[in-house]
Every structure is written in structure tokens, then in C-alpha cells.
Amino acid sequence: MDKIYKRRGGDSVLDDPYLSKIDYKDPTVCPDCEAVYHNKHWRFDDQLKHDIKFASKYEEKKCPACRKIEDNYPMGLVFLSGNFLLQHKKTILNTIRSEEKRAMQKNPLERIMEIEQKDDEYVIKTTTDALAHRIGKILHKSFKGELDYKFSDDQKLLRAFWSRKE
């Protein structure tokens, strides 16, 4: 079940424009990541994909996550900074990738689009605000430090800021 995050101005939750732009027929297979849309859900299921392709009655369209990646349209941004990050970069990045893997098992549309290093900081772009929220939460739980969230008022975008000096 998705969490509803409070935004300034009330409890309204903004829609993901990539989930409503294209009407996906059942079944659909994404040609890029091979996720399968079946029974109104996207999933990674090799057996289901094989059965659908064997039956030869399916549609091929890019899933919302692959479309966001192609369009460079992140819905979550995680900013990492601090001396601790530089000293423990490999462990922190492994923790982030593990969280992505866990998220993708539940929802294949939750992915890291890019991890970009800018000087002594990192910016992680995610396909969903929920994944950005969970990455911030797991970093804070695992490594302590400071964590702050900023929600956009007019679009579905979360910015998470995690830092630890020592």
C-alpha cells in the first residue's frame, strides 16, 4: 500500500502523469526492461512473460518507468553530501542499490534512473517519489546524519536531502 505524504496546503496527492498518459492493454510487455503489465499491475515475472509471448497475443509498449528514464523525468531526487559520504561511498551506494532492488520486487516501476556525482556530492534520480523517500529513510536509519524532505506543491516530485559530516 502506498503511503500518502502530507504536502503543504492539505492532504491532496498529485497524480503521476506517466501512469495516466497511455492506456495499456492486458497483456503488455515492455520492450526495454521486459516488465509485464497484467491484471492492471506491472511485474517482473519470467514465467508469465514466457507464457504471454508463447501465446503471441500481447502488446509491446514501454512501461512508465522506462518512459520516465528516456524522457529524463525524475519524480524523486536524493541529494547526498558530507565527509562521511566520501569516506563510506561504496557502502552507502551499495545500500542505495539494495533498497532499489527491494523496491523493484514489489513495484518494477520504482527504479533509480541515474546516480550523478557533482564534486563531493551525489544526486540520485528516481522514477517515483516513494523510492526517493525510502532511500532517504534507509540512509538515515543505517548511517544516521541529517535528513530533510521537500515536496513540490505543483508536481509529484520529492527532494530528499541526506548529509552526515563525521
Stockholm file with secondary structure:
# STOCKHOLM 1.0

chainA/1-166         MDKIYKRRGGDSVLDDPYLSKIDYKDPTVCPDCEAVYHNKHWRFDDQLKHDIKFASKYEEKKCPACRKIEDNYPMGLVFLSGNFLLQHKKTILNTIRSEEKRAMQKNPLERIMEIEQKDDEYVIKTTTDALAHRIGKILHKSFKGELDYKFSDDQKLLRAFWSRKE
#=GR chainA/1-166 SS CCCCCCBTTBSCCCCCHHHHSSCCCSSEECTTTCCEEETTEEECCHHHHHHHHHHTCCEECCCHHHHHHHHTCCSEEEEEESHHHHHSHHHHHHHHHHHHHHHHHHCTTCCEEEEEEETTEEEEEESSHHHHHHHHHHHHHHHCCEEEEEECSSSSCEEEEEECCC
#=GC SS_cons         CCCCCCBTTBSCCCCCHHHHSSCCCSSEECTTTCCEEETTEEECCHHHHHHHHHHTCCEECCCHHHHHHHHTCCSEEEEEESHHHHHSHHHHHHHHHHHHHHHHHHCTTCCEEEEEEETTEEEEEESSHHHHHHHHHHHHHHHCCEEEEEECSSSSCEEEEEECCC
//
